[in-house]
Amino acid sequence: MDEKRRQAAYVPEILAVRQDEADEAKRGGKGTRLPSDVLSVYLEGGPRYHLGDRIHRFEPPAAILAPRGTFDRDLQEGTIRGIFVLFGGNGIVRWKKKAKGQVVVTVGPRSLVVPAFKRLTPSDGERLAAVVKEIGAVVGAGLAGNMRRVALLYQALADYCEAGQETGRKTQHREAIRLRELVENWAFEQVPMSRIYRELDLSGAHAETLFKKAFGVTPVAYRNKLRLRRAREILVSSKMNVSETAFAVGFKDPLYFSRVFYRAFGVRPSNMIRDFSGKRI
């Protein structure tokens, strides 16, 4: 039997179905490597999950499809409600080379590329969780029971592949809001924008387009606006010099800080210090 026919004839083995439920849980640790292929569905949980080389931020429902050996670190907290099935797939699920965050699902001679992590619509999440739960409810170790479990596994994989990720203005607005919150939280620290984008699993180009569409400015321009407002307050009310002020609000280069400050307010930071010297504490 050649390789293609052998793969087509292979029947995956259902290893276990487990509920994942916890209240007020906070997880972490060093993480592990998945002992088998896994399909997980979370109806409650968040806000983060470390899968492979990426940290995904999410609001439920969400689902994971990953091959054996994938690095897995559960960073969820609070109330968690989910279910997962572990199965031996013999190459049914594998990472797509040179494409981060995507897996290849192969059944017989056909393959499909899908994300390893999906944010789902509520209806898709409930439907997928119900199929996985049904796999665990099948009784009997005979041929009929095994055929039923495998059929349901294929159904779950098909539902995962076909599930539409939550799209549209509502989701984009939520992503933009989360991005603005992170920018505000780290506005006065020397944190690169690329790190903020990674926290939300966004590319730089997508993050900038999303933010500008929602708020009319780029994330960098918005952060500079916050920094410059704080700098103006410091310059008129403290004894800090220009360099100290620049560092205090997150700028690495005092000369660059002076240029953007002048463009924003029409006055140089040094002149503001001079004009308000009598009021500075």
N, C-alpha and C positions, 0 to 999 in steps of 0.2 A: 504493500500500500504506500503510495507516494505521500509527501508531506501535506499537500493540500487536502487529500482525501482523509488522511489521518486526523487533521485538525477538524474537518467537517464532521467526522464521526465521533469526536470526543464529547463526552457528556460531563459538564461541570459537576463538582461535588459540593453540596451544601454542608458547611462545617458547623455553623451555629447561627441562631437569630437571638439577639439580645435587646432588651429594653434599656434605654439610658435615661434615667430619671433621677433628679436631685433637686432639693430646695436649699436656697442660700448656700450653694456650693461655690467654691473658688478653686479652680484647678490650675495646675502648672507643672512643675517638675521638669525633668530634662527631656521628656519625650521618648518615644520608642519607634522601632520600625514595624510596620504592619506585618503580621505573620501570614497573612493571606490577602487575596483581593477583598475589597470591602465596598459596600453600598450603604451609606448612612443617610438618614433623614432626620432633621431637627425641626420640630414645630414650635419649640420654645428654646431660648438660649441666646448665646452671644456674649460679648460683642466681637470676640476674635477666635480664630482657629488657625493653627500653624500646620500647614500641609505641604510636604515637599520642601521647596525652597521659598515658599511664600506664606505671609501671614494675611489671612482674609478677615476683613471686618464685615459683619453682617447683622441684619435683623432677620429673625425667622419669618417664614420657613426657608430652609436652605438644605441642600443635599450635597453629599460627597461621593465620588466614585474614584477609587484609587487602587492601583495594583500592589501586590505583595512587595515588601521592601521599602515602601514609601515612608519617609519620616513623618510621624504623626504626633502632634502635641496639642492637647486640648486646653485652651486658654479661656474657656467659658466660665461664667459666674452667674450667681442668682438662681432663678428657677430654670431647670433644664428638662426638656421632654423630647426624647427621640427614640429611634429604633434603628438597628443596623443588622445586616446579614453578612457573614463571612463566608467566602466560597473559594474553592480551588478552581481557577479558571483556565489554567494551561494556556495563557496568552490571550484570553478573551479581552482583558484590559491591560494596556501597557502605555507608558508615557510616550508622547509624540516627540521625536527628536527635534531639537532646535526650535521648539515651540513651547515656551513656558506656560505652565498652567493648563495644558491640554492633554487629553488621553485619547488613545485609539481603541475603539470597541470593535472587536472582530468576532463575527459568528459565521462559520463556514468560510466561503470565499469572499464575503463582503465585509467592508470596514467603514467606520464612521468616526470622525474626529469631533469630540465634544469637550467642554470645560470640565476639569476635575472637580470644580467647586461651582455650584449654581445657587443663586438666590431665586427662589421659586415664588409663583403666585400662591395664595392660600389654597385654591382648589387643587393645583398640581401637587402641593405638599401633602395635603390630606389623602389624595388618591395614591400617591407613591407610598406613603407610610402604611396605608391599608393593605397594599399588595405585599409589602415586606412582612407585615404582621401575619398575613395569611400563610406565608411560607412557613413561619414558625408554628402555625396551628395545624398543619398537616400531620396526621398521625400515621404510624405504620412504617416499618423498615423494608417492606417488600418492593417489588418492581413498580407497582401502581403508585405507591406513596412517593417513591423517588421520582417517577416521571411527573407527578403532579408538582412536586417542589421545584424541579428543573423548569417546568413550563412557567411556573409563577416567577422564577428568577429571570427568565427571558422576558417576561412581561414587565417586570420591574426595570430591567435594563432598557427596554424599549420606551417605557414611560419616562425614565430619566433622560434619555436622548431626545425625546420629543417635547419634554417640558419646556415651556416658554419662560425665559427669565423675565422677571418683572421689569417692564420697560415703560417708556413714556415720560411725560413731564413730572409726574408724581415722584418717580424714582430719581430722576435727574435733580429735582429740587431737594430731595433728601440728601443726596450725595453732596450737592453744593453747600447745604447747611452744615453737614458734618465737616466739610473741608474748611468752611469759614471758622467753625469752632476751633479746629486744630490750629489754624493760622493765628487766631486770637490768643489761644493758650500759650503758643510758643513765639509770639510776636517779638518779645524783647530778649530772646535767647539766640545765640548764634547757631541755629539749627537750619541746615540746608533745606530748601523747598523739596528737593528730591526725596528726603526722608519723610516729609509730611505726605507726599503723594504715595509713597510705599505703604504708609500706615492704612491708606484707604484702597490700596490695590489699584491705583490709577496711574496711567502714563502721564508724563508731563504735558504733552500736547492736549490730551483729553481733559485733564484737570483745568488747564488754562481756558479752554473753550467752554467747559461747563460753568466755571466760576464767572467768566465774563458775561455769558448769556444770562446768568441769574442776577448778577450784581453790577454789571456795567464796567467793571475794571478787572484787571488780571490779579491773581493772588499776590504777586510780588508788589504791585502798585498798592493793593489794599494793606499789605503788611507795612510798606513804607509810610503810608498815611497814618497808621497807628503809631509807628515809631516816631514820626516827626511831631505829632501832637504831644506825645509824652516828652520828647526832647524840648519842645517849646516851654512846657510847664517847668521842666528842670532848670532851664536856662534863666528863667525869670524869678525862680524862687529858691535857688540853692547856690552854694559856693563852687559847684563843679565847673571845670573849664571845658573847652570844646571837645577835647579828646576824651575826657572822662564821661561826658554826656553821650558822645557817640557810642562808646563801649557799653554804657548803661542801658541803652535802648536797642542794642543788638547789632550795630554797625561795626565791622572790622576795621574800616579805613576812615579815619577822621576827615581826610580830604574829600573823599566821596560823599561822606555825610554832609559836609559844608556845601557841596555843590547842589545836592538834592534839596537841602534845607532852603537854600537861596531860591531855587526854582519854585518851591512850594509857597514860600512866604514873602519873597521879594526883599529879604534882608539876610545878611550873613549872621551866623551864630555868634561870632565875635562882637558884632555890632549890637546884638541883642543883649549880650552880657554888659557891654558898655552902657547902653541906654537904661538898663534896669539895675545897675550896680548898687544904687541906694536902697533898693527894695529886696535885694537878695539876702537870704538868711545864712 
